[in-house]
Amino acid sequence: MGNKSEQYITSEMISRICSGDIAAYEEFVREQWAAAVRTCWLVLRNVYDAEEAAQNAFVNLYKSRGQLKDHNKFRIWFYQILLNAARQQWRRRPNTSFVPDMEILDPADKIDQTETRIAVREAMRSLGKQERIALVLCYFCDLTDREAAIVAGWCLGTYKWRLAKARRWLIRKLKDDGQALKEQFVKE
C-alpha cells in the first residue's frame, strides 16, 4: 500500500480482519494505533480527544468489518471511519485544546522544536476544521487528492479548494508572524 505504516497490510490480513479474525484485528490495532492517534490529534488538537476518537474508530471498524466489499479500498475505508470518529469527537467537545509534546504520541518520531515548526503548529491550530482536515489528509495521511476527497466526503473540487485555502492561510499567517516559509513545505 501507499505509505510505510501500511506496507504490512496484506490482502490476506484485510480478509482476515473483515472475516472477524480477532488476532488479525489486534495486530492491525497495534500497528496502526500511533498513526491513528496522530491523525486524530492533528484534527482535534487534544491528545485525550484524539485517543478517544481513535479508539472509537477501531471499535467502529470492527463492528462494520463485514461491510467492506472491495478489499482494495480498505485504506480509504479506514480513514473514513477514523475521520468520522474525529468529527464526532469534535462535535462533542468543540472548544478543547491541549497540545502536548508530540513525543507523547510517537516517541520514535522526536520533533525538532525549531521556531518554524512551532510557528507552523500555531498556524495549523488557527485553521478552521475543514481546512485542517484537508491539510491533514494531504500531508500527514499520504493520500492522493482523490482518496482524500473520498475520505472527507467532499467532491474533488471542494477538497482542492479547501486545501488551497488552508495553504494560503498558512502562508499568510506564517508571513504575518515573520516566519520564512520554505518552498518544500507547500506541496504542489
N, C-alpha and C positions, 0 to 999 in steps of 0.2 A: 504494500500500500504506500501512500504518499510519504509520510514523514517517519523519522526514526522510531518514535514511540509506537507506531502502528505496523512496523515491518514484521513483527512476530505474529500478527493476527492472520492466521491462515484461513482458507475457506473451510478447512476441517474444523478449526476451532469455532468459527462462526456457526457452522452447522451444529456443533455440539452445544453451544450456548443457546441457539434457537430451539433445540430439541429438549432443553431443560437440564442439561448436564451440569450439576452443581460444581463439580471440580473445575470445569472449563470457565464457568461464570466467576468463580472465586479467583482464578488465575487472571482473568480479564480485569476484575476489580483491582487486584493487587498491582498489576502492571499499569493501569490507567488512572489510578487514584490521584496521584500528584498532578498529572496533566489536567484532569477534570477539575480539581480544586483550583488550580491556577487559572484555567479558563473562566470559571465562575467568579473568581476573585477579580479578574480583570474587568468583568462586567459589573459586579456588585460593590467592589471596593471595601469589603468587610470579610475578613477571613472566616469568622464564625458563620455568617450567612453563606459564604462560598462552600464551606464544608457541608452545611445542611442541604444546600441545593445539589451538590454533587452526590450526596447520599441519596436524596430523593430521586435523582436521575438514574442511579444504578438500580434502585428498587423498581422504578417505572420501566426500565429496560427489561428487567427480569419478568415483571408482570405481563409485558406486552411482547415477549420474545417470540411468540408464535405468529405474530402479525407481519413480520418481515418476509416479503415474498421473494425479493431479489437480494441474495446474499452479497452481491457486488456493491450494493448500496448501504451496507452495514455502517460504514464510517459516517456517511451523511445522516443516516437514521439516528445513530448515537448522538451526534452533535445537535440534531433537532431536539432530542429528548433532553440533553444537557442544557441547551439554551432555554427551552420551555421551563425547566426547573428553576433556572436562574431568574427568568421573568416572573415566575410565580413568587419566588422568594422576594424579589424586588417589590412586588405589589404588597406583600405582607409587611415589609419594613423599609419603606422608601427613603427615609431620611437618616439612615445609619451610615456611618463611615468610620471604619477602623482599618488603618493601613499599617500592618506590621512590616518588619523587615521581611523581604522575600525569602530569606533563609528558612523561615518557619515553614514555608510552603514547599520548598525543594532545596534541602541543604547541599545537594550536589551541584547546584547551579548558583554559586556565590555571585552576588551582584556588586559590581563596581559602583560605589556611591559617589560618582562624579557630579559636578554641578549640572551638567547637561542631562544626565539620567534623572536627577531629582526634578529638574525643570520639566522634562517630558512627562514624568509621573504626575506632577501637579497639573500640567496641561490636560492630560488624559482625564484626570478627576473632574475637570471643569466642563468636559463634553456632556452633551445630552445623552440619554440612554441609547437612542437609536444609532447615533453616530459612534458611540463607544462600542456598541455591538458590531458595527461594520468594521471598525479597526481591529477588534479582537479576532474576528473571523478571518480577516485578511492577513494580519501579521503574526498572530500567535497560534492559530489553528491550522495554518498551512493549507487552506482550502483554495480552490480556484474560485474565480468570481461567480461562476455558475453554481458551484457547490455551496458557496456562502449565501447566495441569494435563496437557494432552496432551504438551507438550514434556517435562515432568518424568516422565511415565509414571505419574502418580498419578490417582486419581479426583478429581473436582472437590471433594468434601468434604474429602479428605485435604489437597489443596493449600490450601484456605481455612483449615483447621485449622493447618497448618504456618506459613502466613503470619501468622495471628493470634498464634500462639505467638511467632514472631520479633518481631512488633511489640511484644507485651507485654514480651519480654526487653529489647528496645532501650529502651523507655520506662523500665523498672525500672533498667537499667544506667546510663542517662543521668541519671536522678534520683539514683541512688547516687553518681555521680561529681559531683553538684552542678551538672549542666548543665540549663538550661531547654530543654524540647523544644517547639518551635513547632508550632502546630496544623496548619500546612500540610504538615509532614513526614509525618504519618500520613494516607495516602490512604484514604478510606472506600470 
